[in-house]
Each structure stands twice: as structure tokens, then as C-alpha cells.
């Protein structure tokens, strides 16, 4: 491109070729320089001449699809995320993947590869904390709520909540003394005044939720707490999916699947498409609303389970129903190509935004693997996404279909 912009191409020895003015003319010129493999056409120029004019590259020749700097350094295909040795057919190390891990796969296959397949973990400096980390705080709240209902499975949620709130919440406070040793250790590691503040905060969150349940009159009662459900990944008989569901309620014929969140409600600020649907939910970045009801249904515990988030960081807690436009089977099918073939390509927010036409899409979380991620090398985001588009076609088609009308055409 630099040579072209500096008039390197001549129509004859005396006169420089006229520089095309429009992006389409420039793209066509660059494409015509090497029409067989398209190596002279930058991926960001491709949308201007359409999908039909852009060649499908040969995956067996990494020179055709790896970023130029990778080719110059003679690096293997694994450098860009193509790892056939970690595919299901050749050496995928797990027989079971969790719902949380599949969320990571939906956002960025390379992060899934580094974290789940390779088991990499960053070195973290120890530092003094004034309160438990978010993950530990969430575990404490889950354990407290499990204790709230574990001895009252035959009672309605409202009656159990009222019992725990009676007598100045003595029964509720007693739950803190019955925490597991691992959870109790979190309090002992903090100075007494900070440990007391954390306990008050946790009890307040649980108390606010119980007050909300005490006013319910639908007769709902918990039937399962912290249940681990397992089923086979569709069309992948050697792989299972496991999900740990916080609570399953029965209210008449209705079955509700409940997932606790210790933080605030992010849904009010999350980006939506032209139909008002949440983009992160559509793309599978939040996997529980798809897979938890699917696992419950496959286990024979309900024909049409409903899903709800409970955001306990709000006052009062927010109960957020979540329905999906895509079936769990279709979502899983769109993801299966990644680890069945070993296509663990990094996902660039910039490239995905450009090609799908939504600025709100942000799969990259600048995670702990940023120092080894090729997504930050020069033109890697667009080379990587073009490869992703061609090779992980089911995932790309599903995303495009959800976010665009049938009359639209993919941007590349």
C-alpha cells in the first residue's frame, strides 16, 4: 500500500499511473495486483468491493492468512490462534466444559484457549484488601442464600423469608456462624473492624432480598439449590456441558431458574440493537439464560423453564427476566467449529464492530492474556477477523442474522 501511495506503479516509463480517487477504485486496484489470493488487498478495504470479489484463502497455507509480520518472522500458525493440535479430534484436554467457560469462548476463542485449554494463569501480586474480591464475595452470598433455603425446601419462599426475618433477624445472623471453613477464613484474614463491615454488608444484601420474597404470593418454593446439571454437547458425543444452577423454583406448573449476581444491574446500561434487544445476550456473551433452562429441560425438570437474574447489589434487589431469540442448540452449534477445528482466533472489538455494523460490540475485555495476544499487533485485528469470518462461518452467520435484517448483506 505504501509503494502504491508513493506512485510506485507506472503505466509506462514516462508517466505515472493516475491514483484512483474513491475507496472502491483503490480496493479494486489493490485486489487486481494479486487476484488469486488477495494478499495485496487490506481486509479493511474489502467491504468496498463486496464479498463475491474477495477470495477465500487457503487455510493450509498460513502465508495467505497470517499477519505479514508473523510471516516475516517465520512463526507457526499457532502464533495467530490456529491450533489443530488442541482440537477435539486431536487433543482437546477436557471432557467437560462449564457454562462460564463457554461464555469466554463466545467472547474470545483465544482467551478460552489460553485459560481453559492451556490452563495459563497470570502472576498476581499479593496486596492488602479492605474487603473480599468480587468472586469471593459472590461465593459468600451464594452460600448464605443456600443456607437460607436448604432446610425449608418444602415451604414457600415467602414463608421461609418471613421466618428468617423474625426476631430481629437472629436466625439470619446465625447463618454466619455456619459458613464453611473456606468462607470463614475470608473474615479471619481481615482486621476485625473490616470483617464486621463486610458481614453487615452481606447480611443487608441478603435481608433486602428476603424482604422482597416475603411479599410474594405465587406460592413458589425452591426444589433444588446449587444443582450441578450435565448434558452432552449437541453433535459432540465426546464432550459434556456442566452448569451449576443457584436455585430452581416451582410455582404451580411454572419452573423458574434463578441465577444470583452480587453486583449491580448492568442491563440498564448495556447496548441494544434497533429492536431493543441486548446485543451481549444475542451474541452469547451471557450464556446462562440459554444453557441453564436447556440443562433443566434436558434433565426432565420442566418443559419450558423461565430464567431470571437476581442482582443483589441493588437496593431493592432487581429481578431481571431474560428471554432469548436463539435456541441453546443453535448457539452451541455456532460455537462448536472453534474447538472442533482448533480455530482459537483472537477477537478484536474494532474488527467486529466494523464488519457487523454495531459500534456497541465489545468482546475484548483486555484480559490477563493481553501480553501474548496477537490482536494487538498491527493489522492483526482485521487479518484475524477475516480468518474468523471464513473459517468459523456458523458463528459469523448466526451473529449477522441476529443483528441485521434479511435484506442486508454481510459487510465482507
C-alpha positions, 0 to 999 in steps of 0.5 A, a space after each residue: 500500500 505504501 509503494 502504491 501511495 508513493 506512485 510506485 506503479 507506472 503505466 509506462 516509463 514516462 508517466 505515472 499511473 493516475 491514483 484512483 480517487 474513491 475507496 472502491 477504485 483503490 480496493 479494486 486496484 489493490 485486489 487486481 495486483 494479486 487476484 488469486 489470493 488477495 494478499 495485496 488487498 487490506 481486509 479493511 478495504 474489502 467491504 468496498 468491493 463486496 464479498 463475491 470479489 474477495 477470495 477465500 484463502 487457503 487455510 493450509 497455507 498460513 502465508 495467505 492468512 497470517 499477519 505479514 509480520 508473523 510471516 516475516 518472522 517465520 512463526 507457526 500458525 499457532 502464533 495467530 490462534 490456529 491450533 489443530 493440535 488442541 482440537 477435539 479430534 486431536 487433543 482437546 484436554 477436557 471432557 467437560 466444559 462449564 457454562 462460564 467457560 463457554 461464555 469466554 469462548 463466545 467472547 474470545 476463542 483465544 482467551 478460552 484457549 489460553 485459560 481453559 485449554 492451556 490452563 495459563 494463569 497470570 502472576 498476581 501480586 499479593 496486596 492488602 484488601 479492605 474487603 473480599 474480591 468480587 468472586 469471593 464475595 459472590 461465593 459468600 452470598 451464594 452460600 448464605 442464600 443456600 443456607 437460607 433455603 436448604 432446610 425449608 425446601 418444602 415451604 414457600 419462599 415467602 414463608 421461609 423469608 418471613 421466618 428468617 426475618 423474625 426476631 430481629 433477624 437472629 436466625 439470619 445472623 446465625 447463618 454466619 456462624 455456619 459458613 464453611 471453613 473456606 468462607 470463614 477464613 475470608 473474615 479471619 484474614 481481615 482486621 476485625 473492624 473490616 470483617 464486621 463491615 463486610 458481614 453487615 454488608 452481606 447480611 443487608 444484601 441478603 435481608 433486602 432480598 428476603 424482604 422482597 420474597 416475603 411479599 410474594 404470593 405465587 406460592 413458589 418454593 425452591 426444589 433444588 439449590 446449587 444443582 450441578 446439571 450435565 448434558 452432552 454437547 449437541 453433535 459432540 458425543 465426546 464432550 459434556 456441558 456442566 452448569 451449576 444452577 443457584 436455585 430452581 423454583 416451582 410455582 404451580 406448573 411454572 419452573 423458574 431458574 434463578 441465577 444470583 449476581 452480587 453486583 449491580 444491574 448492568 442491563 440498564 446500561 448495556 447496548 441494544 440493537 434497533 429492536 431493543 434487544 441486548 446485543 451481549 445476550 444475542 451474541 452469547 456473551 451471557 450464556 446462562 439464560 440459554 444453557 441453564 433452562 436447556 440443562 433443566 429441560 434436558 434433565 426432565 425438570 420442566 418443559 419450558 423453564 423461565 430464567 431470571 437474574 437476581 442482582 443483589 447489589 441493588 437496593 431493592 434487589 432487581 429481578 431481571 427476566 431474560 428471554 432469548 431469540 436463539 435456541 441453546 442448540 443453535 448457539 452451541 452449534 455456532 460455537 462448536 467449529 472453534 474447538 472442533 477445528 482448533 480455530 482459537 482466533 483472537 477477537 478484536 472489538 474494532 474488527 467486529 464492530 466494523 464488519 457487523 455494523 454495531 459500534 456497541 460490540 465489545 468482546 475484548 475485555 483486555 484480559 490477563 492474556 493481553 501480553 501474548 495476544 496477537 490482536 494487538 499487533 498491527 493489522 492483526 485485528 482485521 487479518 484475524 477477523 477475516 480468518 474468523 469470518 471464513 473459517 468459523 462461518 456458523 458463528 459469523 452467520 448466526 451473529 449477522 442474522 441476529 443483528 441485521 435484517 434479511 435484506 442486508 448483506 454481510 459487510 465482507 
